[in-house]
Amino acid sequence: MMKKRLFASCAVIALVASSLVAATSGAQAASREVTVWSPYQGGNLEMWNAAIKRIEAANPGLNVTSVGNIDMAKSLAAINAGNGPDISVSNGNGNLGWFCGTGAWQKLNTLIAGSNGINMKATFNAASVASSISNNVRCALPLYSEVFAFYYNKDLLAKAGFKNPPKTTTELLAYSQKLTTFNDDGSIKTAGFLPWAGYYGFDMDSMWLGQMFGAKWYGGDQKSAFSSDIRWAKAFNWQKDFIAKVYGDGNFEKGSKLLTKFVAARGGEWGTDHDFMTGRVAMKWDANWMAPMFCTGDDWTMADKCTAKVNFGITGFPVSPDNISAYGSGVVGQGQMGISKGSKNVKDAWIVMKALATDTKLAAAWDAANGAPSSLLAKAARPASYPDWYQPIYDVVSNPRTAYHTVKNTGEHLEESLVQNLMASWQAGDTSNIKTALSDLAQKVDQIVARNN
Amino acid sequence: MSITRDTAIAPFSKKGAIAPPRKKLKVPRLFIFLCLSPWLFGIIFFTAYPMISSFYQSFTKFNLIESPQWVGLDNFHRMFFEDDDFWKALKNTIWISAISIPLRICFAIFTAWVLTKPKRGSSIYRTIFFLPSMVPAVAGTMAFTYIFNPAYGPINKLLEAIGIKEPPFWFMDPNWSKWGLILLGLWGIGDTMIIFLAGLLDVPTSLYEAAELEGASGWQSFRYITLPLMTPVIFFSTVTGVIGSFQYFTQAYVASGQVNDYSHSMYFYATHIYFSAFKAYEMGYASALAWVLLVITLLCTLVILKTQKRWVHYPNGSLFK
C-alpha cells in the first residue's frame, strides 16, 4: 500500500514537474514574439513580409508579426499608450528627431556595439550612417534611400547652346536667363529654373537650397546654425538676386509677382501636364521616384528608351562656387526603423531589425521595384534591370557629400517647415532683413529643441 | 371674477369634483437609466473626460510619449509672451470673425428677402440657394482655389476682361487670401439664409399692410418692421457665428495647403491648436490653447448676451425673452 502511495506521489510530482517544464518552455516560446509595424502596402508589404519569413526561418522559435499600412502617428499613439509594436518603421527622416529625442525609439548604441552588433560604417553608406542619428543619439537603422537630385531638359539646354548641365549656382543663373522666355503681356512663358518655395517641392525646397550652398542646420555646439552659418544668408540672397535678375529684369518685386503667377499656373505634379514634361520649366530639383514618370509618362515605368516627350538628364545639384567640391551631391533620406520604448523583447527585436536592415535580398528587391537605392554599401550598385540613364541617381547616393540635414526633436518636419516659411516669405518680399529673420529663426528652433529636451 | 383653483379646473371636472391626478407611469429607474446610458456614456467619456483631461494637461508638458510633467502656468506664459504664432493666429481669427459675421448676416438677410419675392417656383429658388451649404467644406474650398487661381481661374479672367489689369492673386496673396475665404463663406450661406427666411416669413403681413397704408417706403418698412422682428434671428446667428468663427479650420487648412500659404495669412487659432498638437506634438500647450479659446469664446458670447437687451426685440410671450 505504501509503495502504491509512494508511486502515486512520484507520478503526481513527475506530472506536475513535466507540466511546469512544458509551461516554462511554452512561455519561452511565447516570449520570442516580435511585432513589426510598417507603413507598407501591396507589393512593398509582400517584399517586406518575405524578408520577415526569411528571418523566422533563420531563427527557429522566433515568431514575427508584421502589420502594414500603419503611419507614424498611429505608432506614436500606440507607443505612448504602452501597446506599441516592438519595431516601427518611418518612411523618411522627418520624424527621426522626435522619435529619438523623446525616447519613443530606444537608444541602439549598446546593441550596435554588442556581440551581435553592426559595424555601421562598414555596412551602410556614409549618408545613411549620419542620418540615422539625432540629438547625438542613434536610435534607428536605415532602410532604402530616397534621393533628391537635379533634373534638366537636354533638348532645351542644347537649344540654348548648353552642352552640359550647370555645375555652379552662377552657371544656373546664367542658364536660366537664357532659357527663360516671356509672353507678349510680360508674363513668364517658360522658365529656366525656379528657386521657389512651394513649386512642387512640399517642404523640401529650403533643404535643397541649403545643400547647394553647403549650409549646416546645426553647429558643433548643437545650436541652430541658421544665423551662425553665413551660408544660409548667402543662399537666401542668391535666391533673391536670382528672382530679380532672371524674372524681374533686375527688379525683385516684379520678378516675384511674375513667378507667383507662373507657379499658380503650374501643371499637376502627378501627370504628364507637369511643367517639366511640358517644357514649361527646363531645370528642377526633384526626387528619384519622379524619374519613371518623366520617362514614360502616366505609365510610371522604367524603360531603356524613354517614351515621354521630355528628353532629360539627371545629375547632382549645382553648388555655390565656394562649395564646388560638393558638386555631384544631392540630398538623400532613408526609411528608418527603431525599437519602441516599452518593447518587451528588445533582444529579439534587435535580431529582427538588424536582419531587415542588412538583408541584401530585401534591398535588391526593393531597389528593383521602387528605384530606391539601398543604404547598404554592398548594394550600392544600380540593379541590372535599370536603364543607364538612371545611373546618376546611384552616383548622387554614393557621393560622400550627399546628406540629409541633421534633425532634432522639434516635431514632424518642423525645422524644414520653418525654413520653408522663411524662404517663402523672403521670395514674396514680406521679409526685408534676412539676417534678422535667420537669427529669429535660429532662436526659435533652439527654443523648441530646449523645450522638448 | 377672480380665478381660483376650483374654477380653473372646473371644465375638466365632473359634478364639481376635482379631476383625478394624472396616473404616474411606473417606469423602473433602471429602464430610464438604460435609455439615457448612450447619451451619458457619450457625455462622460467623449466630452467630460477629455475636457477634464485637457484642463489638467494645459498645465503640463506632454509630448504623447513621456508622461505629462507639471509645468504650472508655463504654457500660458509662453502663449502670451513668447509665441508669435499665437498672436498671428488670434489676429487672423478676430479679423475673419469681425468681417465675416456681419457680412454673412447681411448677405443672408438679403438673400432670404430676395427669396420671399418670387410668386412661383419659390421652393426651387430656395433649394438652389441652399445647395452650396451642403457641399463638403473640402470640396467647396478646392473648387474656390481653382476658380480664384490667378493664372487660369475664371474670376481673374473675368476681371481682366472688364479692364482690371492686375487682378488680385487671391489665395496666393497674403493681403487677399482671407477675402477669398470670406467669399467662400458667403457662397455657403444657405444654412443661415434658411433661418432668416423662416424669420421673414413669420413677420405678420398685416404689419406691412398697415405700413403701406401709412405711406411707409420699402426701406422704412424694412427698417422699422422687418429688422426689429428679425433681431432674435440676428442675435442667434451672431452667437453661433462667433462660436463657429473662433473654431474656423477646415476651409483655411485646405486652402493654405492648396496654395502653400507659408506667410500664414490663413493661419487661424484652430490651425495653431492643430499644429501644436499634431505636428509639434505639444499636447500640453495645445490643451492650454484650447482652454484659452474657450474663455475667449465664452467672453464674446457673454458680451453679446449682455447687450441683447438693447437691440434684440422679442415678440410678446417669447420663450427667449
Interface residues (C-beta under 8 A of the other chain):
Chain A: A73 L76 A77 I79 N80 W98 T102 G103 A104 A197 G198 T260 K261 F262 V263 A264 A265 K341 T410 G411 E412 H413 L414 S417 Q420 N421 M423 A424 S425 A428 D430 Q447 I448 R451 N452
Chain B: K61 N63 L64 I65 E66 E82 N149 P150 A151 Y152 F169 M172 D173 P174 V259 N260 Y262 S263 H264 F278 K279 A280 Y281 E282
